[in-house]
Protein backbone atom coordinates (compact mmCIF):
# COMPACT_ATOMS: atom_id res chain seq x y z
CA UNK A 1 0.00 0.00 0.00
CA UNK A 2 1.34 3.38 -0.92
CA UNK A 3 2.16 6.08 1.57
CA UNK A 4 0.52 9.49 1.60
CA UNK A 5 1.61 12.94 2.63
CA UNK A 6 -0.03 16.31 3.26
CA UNK A 7 -3.70 16.27 4.31
CA UNK A 8 -6.18 19.15 4.09
CA UNK A 9 -9.26 20.04 6.08
CA UNK A 10 -11.64 18.01 3.91
CA UNK A 11 -9.73 14.74 4.57
CA UNK A 12 -8.12 14.75 1.13
CA UNK A 13 -4.59 13.37 0.81
CA UNK A 14 -1.86 14.21 -1.66
CA UNK A 15 -0.54 10.90 -2.98
CA UNK A 16 2.39 9.69 -5.08
CA UNK A 17 1.57 8.77 -8.66
CA UNK A 18 -0.64 5.64 -8.41
CA UNK A 19 1.32 4.02 -11.26
CA UNK A 20 4.99 4.94 -11.00
CA UNK A 21 5.19 6.15 -7.35
CA UNK A 22 6.61 9.51 -8.42
CA UNK A 23 6.46 12.06 -5.60
CA UNK A 24 7.72 15.07 -7.52
CA UNK A 25 5.81 17.66 -9.49
CA UNK A 26 2.38 17.05 -11.02
CA UNK A 27 0.89 19.01 -13.89
CA UNK A 28 -2.53 20.48 -13.16
CA UNK A 29 -5.49 19.73 -15.43
CA UNK A 30 -8.42 22.07 -15.96
CA UNK A 31 -11.78 20.68 -14.88
CA UNK A 32 -14.80 22.83 -15.75
CA UNK A 33 -17.69 20.33 -15.80
CA UNK A 34 -20.05 20.25 -12.84
CA UNK A 35 -19.32 17.33 -10.50
CA UNK A 36 -22.59 15.43 -10.11
CA UNK A 37 -21.13 12.98 -7.56
CA UNK A 38 -19.26 15.11 -5.05
CA UNK A 39 -22.19 15.84 -2.74
CA UNK A 40 -22.79 12.20 -1.88
CA UNK A 41 -19.26 11.91 -0.50
CA UNK A 42 -20.18 14.32 2.29
CA UNK A 43 -17.29 15.25 4.59
CA UNK A 44 -14.71 13.57 2.36
CA UNK A 45 -14.89 16.55 -0.01
CA UNK A 46 -16.17 19.19 2.44
CA UNK A 47 -15.74 22.68 1.05
CA UNK A 48 -14.98 21.48 -2.50
CA UNK A 49 -17.25 21.83 -5.52
CA UNK A 50 -14.87 19.93 -7.83
CA UNK A 51 -12.24 17.25 -7.48
CA UNK A 52 -8.69 18.12 -8.54
CA UNK A 53 -6.84 16.26 -11.27
CA UNK A 54 -3.22 16.08 -12.35
CA UNK A 55 -0.85 14.37 -14.75
CA UNK A 56 2.25 12.74 -13.31
CA UNK A 57 5.28 14.65 -14.56
CA UNK A 58 7.25 11.40 -14.91
CA UNK A 59 4.85 8.91 -16.53
CA UNK A 60 1.97 11.16 -17.62
CA UNK A 61 -0.72 9.22 -15.72
CA UNK A 62 -3.96 11.19 -15.22
CA UNK A 63 -5.37 10.83 -11.73
CA UNK A 64 -7.22 12.62 -8.95
CA UNK A 65 -4.78 14.31 -6.57
CA UNK A 66 -5.46 15.03 -3.71
CA UNK A 67 -8.14 12.45 -2.96
CA UNK A 68 -9.77 10.69 0.02
CA UNK A 69 -7.71 8.12 1.92
CA UNK A 70 -7.76 4.40 1.10
CA UNK A 71 -9.47 3.65 4.41
CA UNK A 72 -12.24 6.21 3.95
CA UNK A 73 -12.87 5.13 0.36
CA UNK A 74 -13.06 1.44 1.33
CA UNK A 75 -15.63 2.32 4.01
CA UNK A 76 -17.59 4.47 1.55
CA UNK A 77 -17.95 1.63 -0.97
CA UNK A 78 -18.50 -1.26 1.45
CA UNK A 79 -21.13 0.69 3.42
CA UNK A 80 -23.23 1.03 0.27
CA UNK A 81 -22.96 4.80 -0.05
CA UNK A 82 -21.86 4.92 -3.68
CA UNK A 83 -24.91 3.37 -5.32
CA UNK A 84 -28.46 4.67 -4.81
CA UNK A 85 -30.36 2.68 -2.16
CA UNK A 86 -33.14 1.66 -4.56
CA UNK A 87 -32.81 -1.73 -6.23
CA UNK A 88 -34.63 -2.67 -9.46
CA UNK A 89 -38.26 -3.51 -8.73
CA UNK A 90 -39.00 -4.86 -12.20
CA UNK A 91 -36.91 -7.99 -12.70
CA UNK A 92 -37.72 -8.40 -16.40
CA UNK A 93 -36.96 -4.75 -17.12
CA UNK A 94 -33.52 -5.07 -15.51
CA UNK A 95 -32.76 -8.23 -17.50
CA UNK A 96 -33.65 -6.37 -20.71
CA UNK A 97 -31.35 -3.55 -19.65
CA UNK A 98 -28.54 -5.99 -18.84
CA UNK A 99 -28.80 -7.52 -22.30
CA UNK A 100 -28.80 -4.06 -23.88
CA UNK A 101 -25.92 -2.72 -21.80
CA UNK A 102 -23.58 -5.71 -21.41
CA UNK A 103 -24.10 -8.00 -24.40
CA UNK A 104 -21.56 -6.40 -26.74
CA UNK A 105 -18.92 -6.23 -24.00
CA UNK A 106 -19.49 -9.83 -22.95
CA UNK A 107 -19.26 -11.00 -26.56
CA UNK A 108 -16.06 -9.01 -27.10
CA UNK A 109 -14.53 -10.43 -23.93
CA UNK A 110 -15.40 -14.01 -24.89
CA UNK A 111 -14.16 -13.53 -28.46
CA UNK A 112 -10.79 -12.33 -27.15
CA UNK A 113 -10.57 -14.78 -24.24
CA UNK A 114 -9.17 -17.59 -26.35
CA UNK A 115 -11.94 -19.89 -25.08
CA UNK A 116 -15.55 -20.45 -26.18
CA UNK A 117 -16.44 -21.40 -22.58
CA UNK A 118 -14.58 -21.24 -19.31
CA UNK A 119 -14.65 -19.55 -15.92
CA UNK A 120 -14.91 -15.81 -15.33
CA UNK A 121 -14.53 -13.50 -12.35
CA UNK A 122 -16.16 -10.08 -12.51
CA UNK A 123 -14.63 -7.38 -10.32
CA UNK A 124 -17.32 -4.94 -9.29
CA UNK A 125 -20.18 -7.23 -10.27
CA UNK A 126 -22.87 -4.68 -9.40
CA UNK A 127 -26.37 -6.09 -9.82
CA UNK A 128 -25.05 -9.13 -11.69
CA UNK A 129 -26.17 -8.31 -15.22
CA UNK A 130 -22.90 -9.17 -16.96
CA UNK A 131 -22.48 -12.42 -15.03
CA UNK A 132 -26.02 -13.40 -15.95
CA UNK A 133 -25.08 -13.12 -19.64
CA UNK A 134 -21.88 -15.12 -19.11
CA UNK A 135 -23.90 -17.79 -17.29
CA UNK A 136 -26.38 -17.98 -20.18
CA UNK A 137 -23.38 -18.63 -22.44
CA UNK A 138 -22.35 -21.61 -20.26
CA UNK A 139 -19.51 -19.90 -18.43
CA UNK A 140 -18.84 -20.68 -14.77
CA UNK A 141 -19.21 -17.34 -13.04
CA UNK A 142 -17.78 -15.67 -9.94
CA UNK A 143 -18.30 -12.10 -8.81
CA UNK A 144 -17.04 -9.67 -6.19
CA UNK A 145 -19.11 -6.60 -5.26
CA UNK A 146 -18.41 -4.19 -2.35
CA UNK A 147 -22.05 -3.10 -2.03
CA UNK A 148 -23.86 -5.78 -0.02
CA UNK A 149 -27.33 -4.88 -1.34
CA UNK A 150 -26.22 -5.17 -4.95
CA UNK A 151 -24.43 -8.46 -4.31
CA UNK A 152 -27.59 -9.86 -2.70
CA UNK A 153 -29.72 -8.71 -5.65
CA UNK A 154 -27.39 -10.52 -8.05
CA UNK A 155 -27.55 -13.71 -5.99
CA UNK A 156 -31.19 -13.72 -4.92
CA UNK A 157 -33.13 -11.84 -7.61
CA UNK A 158 -31.07 -12.86 -10.65
CA UNK A 159 -29.98 -16.21 -9.27
CA UNK A 160 -26.35 -15.63 -10.26
CA UNK A 161 -24.14 -18.07 -8.30
CA UNK A 162 -20.87 -17.30 -6.52
CA UNK A 163 -21.33 -13.54 -6.06
CA UNK A 164 -19.55 -12.40 -2.90
CA UNK A 165 -19.71 -9.14 -0.98
CA UNK A 166 -16.36 -7.48 -0.34
CA UNK A 167 -13.30 -5.82 -1.81
CA UNK A 168 -10.76 -7.22 -4.23
CA UNK A 169 -7.62 -6.64 -2.17
CA UNK A 170 -4.69 -8.51 -0.63
CA UNK A 171 -7.08 -10.81 1.27
CA UNK A 172 -9.07 -11.87 -1.80
CA UNK A 173 -8.80 -15.49 -2.93
CA UNK A 174 -10.70 -18.00 -5.05
CA UNK A 175 -10.68 -21.76 -4.53
CA UNK A 176 -9.84 -22.33 -8.20
CA UNK A 177 -8.20 -20.02 -10.71
CA UNK A 178 -10.26 -18.58 -13.56
CA UNK A 179 -9.78 -18.21 -17.31
CA UNK A 180 -11.03 -14.62 -17.56
CA UNK A 181 -11.33 -11.53 -15.40
CA UNK A 182 -14.06 -9.12 -16.52
CA UNK A 183 -14.04 -5.50 -15.33
CA UNK A 184 -16.57 -2.94 -16.57
CA UNK A 185 -15.93 0.66 -15.48
CA UNK A 186 -14.31 -0.44 -12.23
CA UNK A 187 -10.58 0.36 -12.50
CA UNK A 188 -11.24 4.09 -12.33
CA UNK A 189 -12.75 3.51 -8.87
CA UNK A 190 -9.79 1.56 -7.44
CA UNK A 191 -7.71 3.67 -5.09
CA UNK A 192 -5.19 0.87 -4.45
CA UNK A 193 -4.39 -0.40 -7.94
CA UNK A 194 -1.51 -2.54 -6.74
CA UNK A 195 -3.67 -4.55 -4.34
CA UNK A 196 -6.19 -5.18 -7.11
CA UNK A 197 -3.50 -6.32 -9.54
CA UNK A 198 -1.91 -8.64 -6.98
CA UNK A 199 -5.31 -10.22 -6.40
CA UNK A 200 -5.93 -10.66 -10.13
CA UNK A 201 -2.51 -12.27 -10.60
CA UNK A 202 -3.33 -14.74 -7.79
CA UNK A 203 -6.65 -15.92 -9.23
CA UNK A 204 -6.05 -15.86 -13.00
CA UNK A 205 -4.66 -18.92 -14.76
CA UNK A 206 -1.39 -18.56 -16.68
CA UNK A 207 -2.47 -17.61 -20.20
CA UNK A 208 -5.76 -16.26 -18.86
CA UNK A 209 -7.09 -12.92 -20.04
CA UNK A 210 -8.39 -9.76 -18.43
CA UNK A 211 -11.03 -7.66 -20.20
CA UNK A 212 -11.21 -4.08 -18.96
CA UNK A 213 -13.45 -1.19 -19.96
CA UNK A 214 -12.67 2.21 -18.51
CA UNK A 215 -13.70 5.79 -19.21
CA UNK A 216 -11.00 7.82 -20.93
CA UNK A 217 -10.10 11.35 -21.93
CA UNK A 218 -8.13 10.25 -25.01
CA UNK A 219 -9.42 10.10 -28.59
CA UNK A 220 -12.57 11.79 -27.30
CA UNK A 221 -15.66 12.70 -29.27
CA UNK A 222 -17.63 14.58 -26.62
CA UNK A 223 -17.53 16.53 -23.36
CA UNK A 224 -18.30 13.28 -21.53
CA UNK A 225 -14.55 12.57 -21.53
CA UNK A 226 -13.89 15.54 -19.23
CA UNK A 227 -16.99 14.78 -17.14
CA UNK A 228 -15.34 11.45 -16.30
CA UNK A 229 -12.90 13.53 -14.21
CA UNK A 230 -15.10 13.69 -11.13
CA UNK A 231 -14.99 12.79 -7.46
CA UNK A 232 -16.23 9.22 -8.09
CA UNK A 233 -13.16 8.37 -10.21
CA UNK A 234 -9.54 8.31 -9.07
CA UNK A 235 -7.82 7.51 -12.37
CA UNK A 236 -8.41 7.92 -16.10
CA UNK A 237 -6.57 5.44 -18.25
CA UNK A 238 -5.33 5.26 -21.81
CA UNK A 239 -4.15 2.07 -23.48
CA UNK A 240 -0.58 3.04 -22.60
CA UNK A 241 -1.26 3.69 -18.93
CA UNK A 242 -3.21 0.42 -18.62
CA UNK A 243 -0.24 -1.35 -20.21
CA UNK A 244 2.09 0.41 -17.79
CA UNK A 245 0.09 -0.99 -14.86
CA UNK A 246 -0.47 -4.44 -16.34
CA UNK A 247 3.12 -4.96 -17.52
CA UNK A 248 4.40 -4.72 -13.95
CA UNK A 249 2.31 -7.76 -13.05
CA UNK A 250 3.09 -9.93 -16.05
CA UNK A 251 0.32 -8.98 -18.48
CA UNK A 252 0.72 -8.34 -22.20
CA UNK A 253 -1.85 -6.53 -24.33
CA UNK A 254 -3.84 -8.60 -26.82
CA UNK A 255 -6.07 -5.84 -28.19
CA UNK A 256 -7.67 -2.49 -27.42
CA UNK A 257 -10.15 -0.12 -29.01
CA UNK A 258 -11.57 3.33 -28.35
CA UNK A 259 -14.55 2.54 -30.56
CA UNK A 260 -15.85 -0.64 -28.99
CA UNK A 261 -19.39 0.26 -28.06
CA UNK A 262 -22.19 1.78 -30.07
CA UNK A 263 -24.08 2.88 -26.96
CA UNK A 264 -21.51 5.01 -25.15
CA UNK A 265 -18.54 7.08 -26.22
CA UNK A 266 -15.22 8.11 -24.72
CA UNK A 267 -14.43 4.75 -23.17
CA UNK A 268 -11.63 2.25 -23.77
CA UNK A 269 -11.86 -1.53 -24.17
CA UNK A 270 -8.67 -3.47 -23.43
CA UNK A 271 -7.71 -7.15 -23.31
CA UNK A 272 -4.45 -8.46 -21.87
CA UNK A 273 -3.00 -11.94 -21.36
CA UNK A 274 -1.42 -13.08 -18.09
CA UNK A 275 2.07 -14.37 -18.85
CA UNK A 276 3.45 -14.08 -15.29
CA UNK A 277 6.58 -12.34 -16.60
CA UNK A 278 6.78 -8.67 -15.55
CA UNK A 279 8.02 -6.28 -18.24
CA UNK A 280 9.59 -2.83 -18.08
CA UNK A 281 6.72 -0.39 -17.41
CA UNK A 282 8.75 2.65 -18.51
CA UNK A 283 8.22 1.67 -22.15
CA UNK A 284 4.61 2.79 -21.70
CA UNK A 285 5.32 6.16 -20.07
CA UNK A 286 3.53 9.07 -21.72
CA UNK A 287 4.84 12.59 -22.24
CA UNK A 288 3.32 14.59 -19.37
CA UNK A 289 3.40 17.90 -21.26
CA UNK A 290 1.61 16.32 -24.21
CA UNK A 291 -0.98 14.79 -21.87
CA UNK A 292 -1.61 18.14 -20.19
CA UNK A 293 -1.88 19.88 -23.57
CA UNK A 294 -4.34 17.25 -24.82
CA UNK A 295 -6.60 17.41 -21.76
CA UNK A 296 -6.58 21.21 -21.44
CA UNK A 297 -6.61 22.21 -25.13
CA UNK A 298 -7.17 19.46 -27.69
CA UNK A 299 -9.84 17.57 -25.78
CA UNK A 300 -12.25 20.57 -25.61
CA UNK A 301 -11.57 21.38 -29.28
CA UNK A 302 -12.39 17.81 -30.30
CA UNK A 303 -15.58 17.96 -28.22
CA UNK A 304 -16.74 21.05 -30.13
CA UNK A 305 -15.75 19.54 -33.48
CA UNK A 306 -17.68 16.31 -32.85
CA UNK A 307 -20.65 18.01 -31.14
CA UNK A 308 -22.96 17.92 -34.21
CA UNK A 309 -22.61 14.13 -34.31
CA UNK A 310 -22.21 13.14 -30.67
CA UNK A 311 -23.81 15.78 -28.42
CA UNK A 312 -26.44 14.05 -26.28
CA UNK A 313 -25.27 10.72 -27.69
CA UNK A 314 -26.62 8.56 -24.85
CA UNK A 315 -30.07 10.12 -25.21
CA UNK A 316 -30.03 9.52 -28.95
CA UNK A 317 -29.09 5.89 -28.43
CA UNK A 318 -31.85 5.48 -25.84
CA UNK A 319 -34.37 7.05 -28.24
CA UNK A 320 -33.28 4.84 -31.14
CA UNK A 321 -33.36 1.74 -28.94
CA UNK A 322 -36.85 2.67 -27.78
CA UNK A 323 -38.03 3.17 -31.34
CA UNK A 324 -36.69 -0.23 -32.40
CA UNK A 325 -38.39 -1.91 -29.44
CA UNK A 326 -41.63 -0.01 -30.12
CA UNK A 327 -41.61 -1.19 -33.74
CA UNK A 328 -41.20 -4.77 -32.55
CA UNK A 329 -44.12 -4.44 -30.14
CA UNK A 330 -46.27 -2.83 -32.85
CA UNK A 331 -45.59 -5.66 -35.26
CA UNK A 332 -46.52 -8.25 -32.62
CA UNK A 333 -49.77 -6.63 -31.46
CA UNK A 334 -50.62 -3.37 -33.26
CA UNK A 335 -53.98 -2.77 -31.56
CA UNK A 336 -52.61 -3.32 -28.04
CA UNK A 337 -49.59 -1.14 -28.83
CA UNK A 338 -51.76 1.77 -30.04
CA UNK A 339 -54.01 1.53 -26.98
CA UNK A 340 -50.98 1.71 -24.65
CA UNK A 341 -49.15 4.37 -26.68
CA UNK A 342 -50.29 7.40 -24.59
CA UNK A 343 -48.91 5.81 -21.42
CA UNK A 344 -45.59 4.98 -23.11
CA UNK A 345 -45.27 8.57 -24.34
CA UNK A 346 -46.01 10.00 -20.88
CA UNK A 347 -43.31 7.82 -19.29
CA UNK A 348 -40.82 8.75 -22.01
CA UNK A 349 -41.59 12.45 -21.61
CA UNK A 350 -41.19 12.20 -17.82
CA UNK A 351 -37.58 11.16 -18.32
C-alpha positions in Angstrom: 0.0 0.0 0.0 1.3 3.4 -0.9 2.2 6.1 1.6 0.5 9.5 1.6 1.6 12.9 2.6 0.0 16.3 3.3 -3.7 16.3 4.3 -6.2 19.1 4.1 -9.3 20.0 6.1 -11.6 18.0 3.9 -9.7 14.7 4.6 -8.1 14.7 1.1 -4.6 13.4 0.8 -1.9 14.2 -1.7 -0.5 10.9 -3.0 2.4 9.7 -5.1 1.6 8.8 -8.7 -0.6 5.6 -8.4 1.3 4.0 -11.3 5.0 4.9 -11.0 5.2 6.2 -7.3 6.6 9.5 -8.4 6.5 12.1 -5.6 7.7 15.1 -7.5 5.8 17.7 -9.5 2.4 17.0 -11.0 0.9 19.0 -13.9 -2.5 20.5 -13.2 -5.5 19.7 -15.4 -8.4 22.1 -16.0 -11.8 20.7 -14.9 -14.8 22.8 -15.8 -17.7 20.3 -15.8 -20.1 20.3 -12.8 -19.3 17.3 -10.5 -22.6 15.4 -10.1 -21.1 13.0 -7.6 -19.3 15.1 -5.0 -22.2 15.8 -2.7 -22.8 12.2 -1.9 -19.3 11.9 -0.5 -20.2 14.3 2.3 -17.3 15.3 4.6 -14.7 13.6 2.4 -14.9 16.6 0.0 -16.2 19.2 2.4 -15.7 22.7 1.1 -15.0 21.5 -2.5 -17.3 21.8 -5.5 -14.9 19.9 -7.8 -12.2 17.3 -7.5 -8.7 18.1 -8.5 -6.8 16.3 -11.3 -3.2 16.1 -12.3 -0.9 14.4 -14.8 2.2 12.7 -13.3 5.3 14.6 -14.6 7.3 11.4 -14.9 4.8 8.9 -16.5 2.0 11.2 -17.6 -0.7 9.2 -15.7 -4.0 11.2 -15.2 -5.4 10.8 -11.7 -7.2 12.6 -8.9 -4.8 14.3 -6.6 -5.5 15.0 -3.7 -8.1 12.4 -3.0 -9.8 10.7 0.0 -7.7 8.1 1.9 -7.8 4.4 1.1 -9.5 3.7 4.4 -12.2 6.2 3.9 -12.9 5.1 0.4 -13.1 1.4 1.3 -15.6 2.3 4.0 -17.6 4.5 1.5 -18.0 1.6 -1.0 -18.5 -1.3 1.4 -21.1 0.7 3.4 -23.2 1.0 0.3 -23.0 4.8 0.0 -21.9 4.9 -3.7 -24.9 3.4 -5.3 -28.5 4.7 -4.8 -30.4 2.7 -2.2 -33.1 1.7 -4.6 -32.8 -1.7 -6.2 -34.6 -2.7 -9.5 -38.3 -3.5 -8.7 -39.0 -4.9 -12.2 -36.9 -8.0 -12.7 -37.7 -8.4 -16.4 -37.0 -4.8 -17.1 -33.5 -5.1 -15.5 -32.8 -8.2 -17.5 -33.7 -6.4 -20.7 -31.4 -3.5 -19.6 -28.5 -6.0 -18.8 -28.8 -7.5 -22.3 -28.8 -4.1 -23.9 -25.9 -2.7 -21.8 -23.6 -5.7 -21.4 -24.1 -8.0 -24.4 -21.6 -6.4 -26.7 -18.9 -6.2 -24.0 -19.5 -9.8 -22.9 -19.3 -11.0 -26.6 -16.1 -9.0 -27.1 -14.5 -10.4 -23.9 -15.4 -14.0 -24.9 -14.2 -13.5 -28.5 -10.8 -12.3 -27.1 -10.6 -14.8 -24.2 -9.2 -17.6 -26.4 -11.9 -19.9 -25.1 -15.6 -20.5 -26.2 -16.4 -21.4 -22.6 -14.6 -21.2 -19.3 -14.6 -19.5 -15.9 -14.9 -15.8 -15.3 -14.5 -13.5 -12.3 -16.2 -10.1 -12.5 -14.6 -7.4 -10.3 -17.3 -4.9 -9.3 -20.2 -7.2 -10.3 -22.9 -4.7 -9.4 -26.4 -6.1 -9.8 -25.0 -9.1 -11.7 -26.2 -8.3 -15.2 -22.9 -9.2 -17.0 -22.5 -12.4 -15.0 -26.0 -13.4 -16.0 -25.1 -13.1 -19.6 -21.9 -15.1 -19.1 -23.9 -17.8 -17.3 -26.4 -18.0 -20.2 -23.4 -18.6 -22.4 -22.4 -21.6 -20.3 -19.5 -19.9 -18.4 -18.8 -20.7 -14.8 -19.2 -17.3 -13.0 -17.8 -15.7 -9.9 -18.3 -12.1 -8.8 -17.0 -9.7 -6.2 -19.1 -6.6 -5.3 -18.4 -4.2 -2.3 -22.1 -3.1 -2.0 -23.9 -5.8 0.0 -27.3 -4.9 -1.3 -26.2 -5.2 -5.0 -24.4 -8.5 -4.3 -27.6 -9.9 -2.7 -29.7 -8.7 -5.6 -27.4 -10.5 -8.0 -27.5 -13.7 -6.0 -31.2 -13.7 -4.9 -33.1 -11.8 -7.6 -31.1 -12.9 -10.6 -30.0 -16.2 -9.3 -26.4 -15.6 -10.3 -24.1 -18.1 -8.3 -20.9 -17.3 -6.5 -21.3 -13.5 -6.1 -19.6 -12.4 -2.9 -19.7 -9.1 -1.0 -16.4 -7.5 -0.3 -13.3 -5.8 -1.8 -10.8 -7.2 -4.2 -7.6 -6.6 -2.2 -4.7 -8.5 -0.6 -7.1 -10.8 1.3 -9.1 -11.9 -1.8 -8.8 -15.5 -2.9 -10.7 -18.0 -5.1 -10.7 -21.8 -4.5 -9.8 -22.3 -8.2 -8.2 -20.0 -10.7 -10.3 -18.6 -13.6 -9.8 -18.2 -17.3 -11.0 -14.6 -17.6 -11.3 -11.5 -15.4 -14.1 -9.1 -16.5 -14.0 -5.5 -15.3 -16.6 -2.9 -16.6 -15.9 0.7 -15.5 -14.3 -0.4 -12.2 -10.6 0.4 -12.5 -11.2 4.1 -12.3 -12.7 3.5 -8.9 -9.8 1.6 -7.4 -7.7 3.7 -5.1 -5.2 0.9 -4.4 -4.4 -0.4 -7.9 -1.5 -2.5 -6.7 -3.7 -4.6 -4.3 -6.2 -5.2 -7.1 -3.5 -6.3 -9.5 -1.9 -8.6 -7.0 -5.3 -10.2 -6.4 -5.9 -10.7 -10.1 -2.5 -12.3 -10.6 -3.3 -14.7 -7.8 -6.7 -15.9 -9.2 -6.0 -15.9 -13.0 -4.7 -18.9 -14.8 -1.4 -18.6 -16.7 -2.5 -17.6 -20.2 -5.8 -16.3 -18.9 -7.1 -12.9 -20.0 -8.4 -9.8 -18.4 -11.0 -7.7 -20.2 -11.2 -4.1 -19.0 -13.5 -1.2 -20.0 -12.7 2.2 -18.5 -13.7 5.8 -19.2 -11.0 7.8 -20.9 -10.1 11.4 -21.9 -8.1 10.3 -25.0 -9.4 10.1 -28.6 -12.6 11.8 -27.3 -15.7 12.7 -29.3 -17.6 14.6 -26.6 -17.5 16.5 -23.4 -18.3 13.3 -21.5 -14.5 12.6 -21.5 -13.9 15.5 -19.2 -17.0 14.8 -17.1 -15.3 11.5 -16.3 -12.9 13.5 -14.2 -15.1 13.7 -11.1 -15.0 12.8 -7.5 -16.2 9.2 -8.1 -13.2 8.4 -10.2 -9.5 8.3 -9.1 -7.8 7.5 -12.4 -8.4 7.9 -16.1 -6.6 5.4 -18.3 -5.3 5.3 -21.8 -4.2 2.1 -23.5 -0.6 3.0 -22.6 -1.3 3.7 -18.9 -3.2 0.4 -18.6 -0.2 -1.3 -20.2 2.1 0.4 -17.8 0.1 -1.0 -14.9 -0.5 -4.4 -16.3 3.1 -5.0 -17.5 4.4 -4.7 -13.9 2.3 -7.8 -13.1 3.1 -9.9 -16.0 0.3 -9.0 -18.5 0.7 -8.3 -22.2 -1.8 -6.5 -24.3 -3.8 -8.6 -26.8 -6.1 -5.8 -28.2 -7.7 -2.5 -27.4 -10.2 -0.1 -29.0 -11.6 3.3 -28.3 -14.6 2.5 -30.6 -15.8 -0.6 -29.0 -19.4 0.3 -28.1 -22.2 1.8 -30.1 -24.1 2.9 -27.0 -21.5 5.0 -25.1 -18.5 7.1 -26.2 -15.2 8.1 -24.7 -14.4 4.8 -23.2 -11.6 2.3 -23.8 -11.9 -1.5 -24.2 -8.7 -3.5 -23.4 -7.7 -7.1 -23.3 -4.4 -8.5 -21.9 -3.0 -11.9 -21.4 -1.4 -13.1 -18.1 2.1 -14.4 -18.8 3.4 -14.1 -15.3 6.6 -12.3 -16.6 6.8 -8.7 -15.6 8.0 -6.3 -18.2 9.6 -2.8 -18.1 6.7 -0.4 -17.4 8.7 2.6 -18.5 8.2 1.7 -22.1 4.6 2.8 -21.7 5.3 6.2 -20.1 3.5 9.1 -21.7 4.8 12.6 -22.2 3.3 14.6 -19.4 3.4 17.9 -21.3 1.6 16.3 -24.2 -1.0 14.8 -21.9 -1.6 18.1 -20.2 -1.9 19.9 -23.6 -4.3 17.3 -24.8 -6.6 17.4 -21.8 -6.6 21.2 -21.4 -6.6 22.2 -25.1 -7.2 19.5 -27.7 -9.8 17.6 -25.8 -12.2 20.6 -25.6 -11.6 21.4 -29.3 -12.4 17.8 -30.3 -15.6 18.0 -28.2 -16.7 21.0 -30.1 -15.8 19.5 -33.5 -17.7 16.3 -32.9 -20.7 18.0 -31.1 -23.0 17.9 -34.2 -22.6 14.1 -34.3 -22.2 13.1 -30.7 -23.8 15.8 -28.4 -26.4 14.1 -26.3 -25.3 10.7 -27.7 -26.6 8.6 -24.8 -30.1 10.1 -25.2 -30.0 9.5 -28.9 -29.1 5.9 -28.4 -31.9 5.5 -25.8 -34.4 7.0 -28.2 -33.3 4.8 -31.1 -33.4 1.7 -28.9 -36.9 2.7 -27.8 -38.0 3.2 -31.3 -36.7 -0.2 -32.4 -38.4 -1.9 -29.4 -41.6 0.0 -30.1 -41.6 -1.2 -33.7 -41.2 -4.8 -32.5 -44.1 -4.4 -30.1 -46.3 -2.8 -32.9 -45.6 -5.7 -35.3 -46.5 -8.3 -32.6 -49.8 -6.6 -31.5 -50.6 -3.4 -33.3 -54.0 -2.8 -31.6 -52.6 -3.3 -28.0 -49.6 -1.1 -28.8 -51.8 1.8 -30.0 -54.0 1.5 -27.0 -51.0 1.7 -24.7 -49.1 4.4 -26.7 -50.3 7.4 -24.6 -48.9 5.8 -21.4 -45.6 5.0 -23.1 -45.3 8.6 -24.3 -46.0 10.0 -20.9 -43.3 7.8 -19.3 -40.8 8.7 -22.0 -41.6 12.5 -21.6 -41.2 12.2 -17.8 -37.6 11.2 -18.3 
